[in-house]
Amino acid sequence: MAPSTATMVCAMFAKTIEISFVTVFVAFIGQVLTRRSFVKKSKGMTLAEMTMRNWVIQPGFMLTHWETLPYAAVTFLGAVSLIATIASTFYTTASDVMVSPKLKFGGWESKELNGHVLSSYANTFATQDSCPTPLRKEDPDGPVFAASSCLDIQYAGQSYRNLVSFLTEWDEINHNGTGASLDMSHRPVGTTLLYDNTTLTSSWIKKEYSNVTQQFENHGRIIHNVTMAMPHPGVYGAATHPVNKILQPNDLSGVGEYAIRASVVSPVINVMCVNMDENELAPLIYTEWPNRKTNSTGVGNQTTGWFGWDGEVPQPAENEWLNRTTVDDIFRWGPRYQRRPPVFQLYPSNFNMITNTTVHQGDAIYLLAKSAAITNYTLCEMRSWVTPKCSTHFNISGTAGAHMQAHCEDPDDLDRYDRSVPEVSPEMAVGDWRNVADQWRLSMDINGGTVNNNASNARTLTQFILEDGKLNPLLPSMAETLAVFASSTLIIGGLGSPFVHYWGYETMQLGDPGALAPFNASIRTQEYTSSHEYEWQNVFYLALVLVFVINVFCLAYFLSRSGLVTDYTEPQNLFALAVNSPPSQQLKGSCGGGPIKRDFVVPWRVAYAKGPNHYFFEEANSRPWRGRYAEQDISTDSEYQEAKERSSYKRLTYYARTKGRTQEIPPDGSRSPLPGSGARSPMPPRTPLNGRPSSRSLPDLSADVRAALSAPKHDDISFQHDFWTRCRCCRGGRSPLALIRRIVLIPLANSLYALEEAAEAVPPVVPALIACLFLLIALPLMIAWNII
C-alpha cells in the first residue's frame, strides 16, 4: 500500500471512530438521563444536564452557552461528558499524530550487507571496461583505444571538477582572510562526485607525518607528507542493491532516508613533496650525467636529453639501484629499501612539471616541479593503497541527496574495518595503481614540462609549493592539491573492488556483474511507522486511551440494561413530550427569552397517567436539589425575576411582526403579559416615558417582607463570609475543614458567582470569537516563535 493511501485509510478510520464514539456517547447520555427521569424517587434531570449532549456533538456550544457549565460539569455525568468532549475533539488530531503512518528513524542495527565485487583495487583493465563509450566497435584502432580515450575524458572531467571545488573553498578562506588551521585535522578536504548524484568527502589520515614544522626541524628541509582517504565507492551499489532489501527514497514517495556505516576498507592516496636544490637533484637528472646527449630547449640555458635518453638509464639488475641522493632515506630508495629512484630528462623551467611513471617494479609515480618564487625544485612521490582504519558513512535522502564520507582513525568508531576484521596485514602500496595514475597524468598532460608547454594546471599547482618550513594558513600546499587532483583515481579504481583488504579470487577480474561479497555494517533506516515524532506529542495518547475507555464503559452500561428506552433528550422526542405537558410554574416566563440561571437546575421527571395512557413532564421538586438555588423559592426570588426580564430584553428582537405589520407599543412603553398564558411578552422591556418603571414590574410585596428576603441566611449556600473576618455564628469554628471552607471554597464560590454575573452582560458569541481569534492568529504566532 502506498504511503498516501495508508494515510487516507487511517484518516477515514479515525473519522469513523470519532463519529461512532460521539454517537454512542450521546446515546449513553440520553439513556442515563431518561432512565433517571422515569424513577419516581430519583432527582430527575435538569436542562443543564440535557445540554451535555450538545457538548459532544458541537464542542463550540460550551463557548457560546458556557453559563450551563457550572451547573452540569460538577456532576459525575457532567465530568465524564466534559472528558468525552475533549477526547472526541482531539481524537482525529491524536490519530494523525500517533497512528497515521509517518517517516521515522529507527535505531542503529548491525546487519550484513552484500555488494558486487568485480576486480582487484586499481585494476587497469577493469577501469577501462567500466568506462561508458559507444565507440568500442567503431574505433579503427580497436576497443582498447576507445576505452582508453573514454577513460582519459573521465579522469580529466572528474579531476578538474575536484580541483575547482577544492580551490573554491580555499578561495573563500583567502578572500575572508580568516585563514585555515595549520593542523591537518582541520584543513579543507577534497570532495568528488559518484554517478553525478552522490557527494564523496575525503578525510586526512596519518596526520602525525604531516607536520611541516616538525619535519623541517628533523630533516632541515621542507617536507609535506599528506595522506587522504576516500570512502569506498562500492558501498553505494551495495546500499541500493535489491538483495539487501533497503527501502530507497523512491519507495517512500521520494522523501525517505537511511544511513549506513560500513565496515570496509577505504582507498587512500599518499603525496609526499620534498624541496631540493639543483645539486641534490643532479643524480636524478639525465642532463647532469656524464656522457649525456642533450639538446637546447630554446628557453635560456635549459637543455634536455635527446630522444632516446631513457635507453641510457641502467637497466634493472640485482645490484643496480642507480645513483644515491641525500633524500634516499626520506623516499626509501636504494638497496636498503629495495626500491629504485626515478630519473628525469631535464630540470623543469618555472611554472612547469615533468613526471616519471616508469620506475621498474615501482609502486609510485614521481612529479618534479619548479616554482618561480624559490630557487629550489620540488619532487613529489604519489602512491595509493587501502587502509583498514576507516569506515564508510553513507547517507541518502530523497530531499537532501546522497552523501558518502570516510570516517577514519576514530578510536570510538565501532564500525572501523580493523575492528570488524581484527587480523589485518600491514598497509602496502598497490603497484597496479601506478598504471591507473599513468593514465590519469596522460589525460591532463602533466608531463608537459618536457616541452615547456606552460600548462595552466602546472602553473596553478607550482604556486602552491611551500616556501617556508610551515603551512600557509591562506593557501593549500602542493601536496594537498595534488592529492585532491588525483582523487578521481581512487574512485574509478575503487569501483567494483573488494570490501576487504585482500583479493580472494583466482582471477584478478571477474565477469560482469561480479560476485556478491558480504561486509558488516550498521544501518539506520527511516520507514513509515505509526508513532509520534516528538516527545511532547505523547500527550495525545491520552485522547486515544480516553476514547477507548469511555467506549468500553458505555458498552458495559448498555449490556447491563435490558434494551433501550425512548431518549427524551433528543430534540424530536423532547418537543413531542414538552408540548403535551402542562405549564410549569418554575419555568413561567421563559418561553420568550429562554431559560436562564435557576431554570437550568430545575429537576424534571417523566410522569405517566395510566388512565389516558399519557406521558408528560412534571417538576421533580418545587426547587432545585442543590446549589445556590436549593433554598430559594420561585415566588420569592425577586433577583431571579429581574434577571429573566433582562434576559428577555437581550435575547429577543425589538419588534414582533404579525401578518407583516409591526405590533403597536403602548404609549407608556410597558409590556403587558400575553392574555391567559402567564408568560412574558416576546417584546423587550422598555423604560416608560416618565423615566419611572411601571409598578407592574415590581413584586407585590411589602417593604418588610422584601427586607427579610434580601437579608442573607447563614444556612443558605449563597451566604458570603468575609475572607478576613468570621461572623458571630462561625467564630467558634476552628477546625481544619472550617478553615479550608473559609480560605478556599468561599473565595472559589465568589469567583464562580462573579463569572456567572459577567456572563449575563457578555453576548454568547463573544467567547466563540475570542476562541477563533486565538486559533487563527495567536496560536500560529506562538508556533512560529517556538513558544509552544
Order of alpha helices (4+ residues) and beta strands (2+ residues): alpha-alpha-alpha-alpha-alpha-alpha-beta-beta-alpha-alpha-beta-beta-beta-alpha-beta-alpha-beta-beta-alpha-beta-beta-alpha-beta-beta-beta-beta-beta-alpha-alpha-alpha-alpha-alpha-beta-alpha-alpha-alpha-beta-beta-alpha-beta-beta-alpha-alpha-alpha-alpha-alpha
